[in-house]
């Protein structure tokens, strides 16, 4: 699900947001696209798209949008056939108060009863506190149960996971915050409700105050026993010079279903993210289906056109061991990205993950949507199916670069580096007559993967991919098949 602006009479100040549904196969090929017509024609902006799976064909989408000249927000639930984009049902949720902000949760579908449960947190337009609402909808999308909860003196934010625990309890997790002396004080919070929609427990982890900086800086998932696994960043600045200073160190932590017991904590020794100024965080995390652990992604952006946005990727084992970390530049290292969005990770049946979002292009100021399919090594598919060992014997002959796929049938080559410590060099693709087809200056890092976009209309044949720097000169043949 995505969105784009439509302008009236060519005036950029008069626009509406049209949302659109796109379906791709696992190779990234577009199957279909369809505009989603809203039941309320006065909407101005769609805001979020948490989805809940009913079966292989039917999904629920929880949409949020502004209307009535942005004076309040409205929520709507869709039941959509994702195979053709057909809207089967839609329903506006009741408006209890006037809100100026929502924190969207995930949801849970109970197949035996056909009921749908999801949380959301909303900020009162005439107050300063965020309140938790939990709704239960029947098969006709009518509200049959609701719970309202507020923690005095604190704002409450809910995130995109719902935990089904023992004895029929539902769990939600998020962040509670309040302002003290102009600074935010934030704590992780774990909430459970019982089958009668009564509050069962609220656990606030005040021992982890330094681990939450922004509402978005928190991403949960669950294991088969109902334990929470969450990604957070710890702010390591002790004496903050101002409210915009930050030094973020990522952690993955595992908690009991109630949240009252921490089972393990994993710190990642990745280069810190540190600067002053306005910035954004978006976190996403998924559990590997082969039992190898958890992969987490952290998007960092200052939201200004003088800094490049990128995504950090991490993997922890089921026991909490730190396995690896990577940087992901959505538009490539040669394209400056001034803002990005990162949506939740979706597991595939093929021991891989898919995630998507948008990236702001510095040259044009436009946004480019992106879709990434990557394996459990954090490499873009179809490349990098072999891990890079740092203990390989020096005398063993290891190619500097490996190319996937080879032969290549599309317009993308994935180049995996087996060597390199950040040397700057020149990557070239030439035909057998020496004519340069592609050229890019870049830094070579051991274990990194690079994508080469081939020119449109490149003929079938044999080409030579060549790398040159001050230490090495390497080339390999690439077969292009049409």
N, C-alpha and C positions, 0 to 999 in steps of 0.2 A: 504494500500500500504506500502511495506517495502523493505528492501534491505539487501543483505549479500554479503561478498566477495567470489570470486572464484579465486583460485591460479593456476598459470601456472607452471607445472613441479615441484610442491611441494615447490616452492620458495615463501616465504611470501612477498618478495619485489616486485614480479611480480603478481599483482592482478587486477582484474576487479570487478566492482560492478554489481551484478545481482539484478534487482528489481523484486518483487513478489507481487501478489495480493492474499489476503486471505479473505475468507468470513465466518462469524460466525453467529450462531443463538443467541438469547438473553440469552441463558443459557451458552454461551461461548464455545459451541461445534463447531469444525471446519467443515464447509460444503464442501469447496473445496479450493485448492490453485493452482495457475497458474503462471508460469513465463511470464513476459511481455517482448516480443521481441521488441527492439527499432528499429526505422526506420534507424538510423545511427549506423553502427556496430563499429564505432571507439570510442564510449563513454567510459569514464573511471569511472565516479562517478555520481550517481544521488543524488540530493541535497534536494529537497523539494517536497511536494505533496498537494498543495491546491486543493480542489475539489469543484465543482459547480454542483448542482443537476439540471438535465433536466426534468426527471420524475422518477417514482418509479424504473425503470430499467436502465436508462441511466445517467451516470455522466461524467462530463468533469474533467480531471486531468491536472494540469499545472505542468510540471516537469522541473527541472533545472539540468544541469550536466556539468561537466568539460570534455574537450576533447583537442586533440592536445597538449599533455604533459602539461596540466594545464595552457596554456597561455591565454585562455579566456573561457567564459561561454556561454552556448547555452540553449535556451528555446524551449520547444515543448509542444503542446497541444494534448491530446488524448480525443477521445470520446469513452467510454467503456461501454459495457453491463455488469453491475455488477453481473448479475445472472449467467453468465457463463465465465466471464473474457475475452470475445471477444472484440478486438479492432475494432471499426467500422470506425473511421477516425483518422488520425494523421497529424500534420502539424508543421514544424519548423517555428518559428517567425523570422522576418527579424533581422539581426544583424546590428544595426546602428553604434555603436562604439564598441571598445574593452573594456569590463568591467572586473573588478576583484572581484566584489561582487554584489549580488542581495538581495534585501529585497522583499519577495514574498507577494503579497496581496491576498485577496480572489477573489470573482468574482460575477457577476450578469448575469442571463440568462433571456432574454425577450422572453416569450413564443409566443407572437403574431407575432413577426418579426423573431424569430429564431436567434437573434443576441446574442453574448456573449461579455461582457465587463469585463475587469479586469485591476487592476493597478499593477505596479511593480516599484521599485526604484532601480537604478543601480549606481555603483561607477565607474567613468572613470578610466581606467588603467593608464592614463597619467595625472591624476588630483586628487584633494582631495575632490571634492564635489559630493554628490549623487543627481541624477536627477530623477524626477518622470516621468514615461511613463504610459499613459492609452491607451489601445488598444480596439477597437471594431472589432469583427470578425463576418462574416456572417455564414450562415448555412453550408458552405463548409470549414469553418475555415480559410478563406482568410481575411486579414486585410483590412477593409474598412474605418476606422477612427483611428486617433492617436493624442494624445496630449502630448506635452513635456513641462515640467515646472521645473524651478530651482529657488531656493531662494538664492540670492548671499551671499556668505560667510558661508553658512550652508550646512551640510549634511541632507538628508531627508530619513526617513525610513517609510514604509507603512506596515500596519498590516492586519490581516486576517478577515476583515469585509468590506462590501460595503453597504452603506445606501441609500435606494431609498426614496427620500424626496418628498415634494409637488412640483407640477408643473414640474414633470419629471426630477428633478435634481438628480444627483448621488453624494453621499458623500463618502469621504475617510478620514481616520484618521491615525495618526502616530506620529513620533517624529522628531523634527529638533534639530540639535546639531552643536556646533563648539567648538574648543579647545581654551581656554583662560588661559594663564600662566600654561600650561601643564595639565589643568583640563578640563573635558568636561562640557560645559554649555548646558543644554537640556530643551526643551519646548514641550508640546503637541501641535499638529497642526491639524486643521480641514479644509478640502478642498472640495469645491463643483464645479461640472461642469454642464452645461446645456445640453439640448437635442441635441444641435448643436455641442457638443464637444468643447465648449468654456469655459474657466475658469470663474466661477461665483463669488467665494469668497474664501479667504484664511484667516483663523483666527488662530493666534499664541498666545497661552496662556502663556505669559511671567510671569504672576503672579504665575504660578505653576512650577517655575524653579526647586525647590528641589524635585519634584515628579517623575522625570525620571532619572534613573542612567544608564541603559543599553537599547539598542534598543529593546531587547526582553521583557523588563520589562514593558509591556503595552498590554492589551488585551481588545478589544471592542466588544460590541454587541448592538442591537437596540431593541426598543419597537415598538408597532403597530403604534405609531405616528411619527416614524422616529427619536426619541430622542436617543442620544448616551448614553450608560452605559459602563463605562470603569473601569478596575482594574489597579491601579498603586501603587507603593511603594514610600513613602517619606523617603528620607535620612535625619535623624535627627542630624547628626554630623555637628556642626557649624564650628569648627576649625579643618579641616581634617589634620591629621599628614602626610598622604601620599595619593596617588591616589587610593590605594587599600582598604582603610578603608571604612566601610559601616555599617550603622545601619538602617535596612529597616523596616518601619511600613506600613502595607497594608491599602489602601483606595479603596472604590468603589464610583464613582462619576457619576452623571447624568447631561448631557449637552443637550442643544437644538440642532436641526439638523445642524445649522450653527456653533455650538460650541462657540458662543459668550455669552451664558448665562448658568451658572451653576445652576441646579435646586435643587440638594442636594449633600451632601458629607457624607460618612459613614466611620468612622475610626474603625478599629478592634483592640480590646485589647488582642491581641495574643502575646505570648512571642516573643520578638524581635529577629530578625536574625542579628547577629553582629559578625564580625571578620575581620581580615586583610588577604589579599591574593587573588589569582586568583580564580574567581568563575563565575557561570552561573546563569541566570534566564530564566525561561520559564513560561509564564502566559497563562491561558485559562479560559473562562467564558461562561456560558449559561444562558438562561432565562427559568424559570420553566413555564410549560404550564398551571398549575393550578392557576396561579396568585399569588403564594406564595413568589415570589421574584427571586433573582439571586444567582447562585452558582458559585464561583470562585475558581480556583486552582492555586497555585504558587509553582513551582518546584525550589528548591535551591540546588546548588551543587558547591563545590569548585573546582571540576575537578581534584582533587588529591586523592590518595588512603589512605590518613590519615584522612579523614573526611567522615561522613555518609551523603548521600543525602536523602532527604525526601520531601514530598509535604504537604503544608499547604492548607487547604480547608476552605472557608468562605461562609456564606450566609447572604444576606441582603434582606429586604422586598422591595416591590415596592415603599414604602415611604422613604426608606433609613435607616431603623432600622437595627442595627447589631443584628443578630439572634443567630449565633453560629460559632465556629471555631473548626477545628479538624486537627490532624496530620495524614498523610497517609504514612506508610512505605511499599513500593511496594513489597519488598521481605520478609517482616516480620521483627520484631525487632531483631531476632537472626541472621539475615544475613546482613552484612555490605555492603552498596551500595555506591560505590565511584563516580558514575556519573549516571545521569538519563536524559531521554528526555521525554517531555510532549507535546502531540499534542492537537488540539482543542477539546472541549467538543461537543458531538453530542447528541441531544435530541432524545428520543424514544417515541413511542405512549403510553407508560405505566407509565407516570409520573416518569421518571427516566432518567439518563444520562449514556453515555458510553464515555470513553476516553482511550487512549492507548499511548504507548511509548516504551522506552527501559531502562533497568537498568544495570549498570556495576557491576559485581560480584567481590568483593574484593579478594576472595580466588583464583580465576582463571584468573581475568583480562578480562573475556569474557563479552559479553552483552546478556542479556536475554530480549526478548520482553514480554510485559505485556498488558493485556486488563482488564479494570475494569468497572463493571456495578454497579452503585450506585443510591440510592433513594434520595428523596428530604430532608432527614435528614442527608445525607452524609454517609450513611451506605451501605456497600457492600450487594447487593442482593444475597440471599433471606432473610437476617437477618434484625433485627432492624426496623421492621415496626412500632413499638411503640416508641415515643419519651421518653426521660428520663427527668422527671421534677425535678428541684432542690428544689421544694417546697413540695415534698411528706412528709406526716406526719411520724414522727419517729416511732410512734407506729404501723404504718401500716406494715404488714409483706411483705417484698419485697425480692424475691430471689436474692442471690448474683450474679448468672449467669443465663442467659437464652440461650438456644441452639436452633438454626434453621439450617436446617429443622429437625424436630423430629416427625416421623421416617425419617431417612436419607437414600437416595438411591445411592448417589454418594460417592466420596472420600473426600469431604470437609464438615466440620462443622463450623458454624459461631457462635461464643460465644460472647454475649453482656453482658457487665458488668453493673450491677445496683448499685454497691457500689464500694468503694475503693478510696483512696487518695494517690495512688502511692506506696502502700505496695508491697514489694517483696515477692513472694510466689511461690508455685509449682503447676502447672496444670498437672493432670494425667488422662489418660483414661485407665481403667482396665476392664478385663472381670470379670465374677461372681466368678471366682476362685482366684481373686486378682492379676492375672498376668498383669504386666504393658504393655500396647499396645503403649502408647504415653506419653511422658513426656517433659515438657518444663518449665524452670524457667523464670518468667516474672514479670513485675510490673502491678498491677491492678489499672486502672483508671476508675472512674465513667463515664459512657456514652461511653466508648471506645468499639470497636468491634475487635475481634481477630479471625483469621482463623486457624483451626486445620486441617492439612493434614493427613488423615487416611492412614495407610499402604496399599499398593496394595494387593489385594487378601484377605482383611479382611472378615471373614465369617459373614453371617447374624446372628443376635442374639441381646441380651440385654447386654449393657455395662454400666459402671458407670464412669461419668466424675466428677472429684474431684478437689477442690481447697483448699489449705492449706497455711496459713500464720500465723503471730503471733497473729492476732486478731480473725480469724474465720476459721472454717472448714466446707466446704459446699460440698455436692454431689448431683447429679441428674442422673436419668437413661436416657440412650440414646438407641433408637431402630435402628438397622441397618437392612435394608431390601435389599435383592438382587433379 
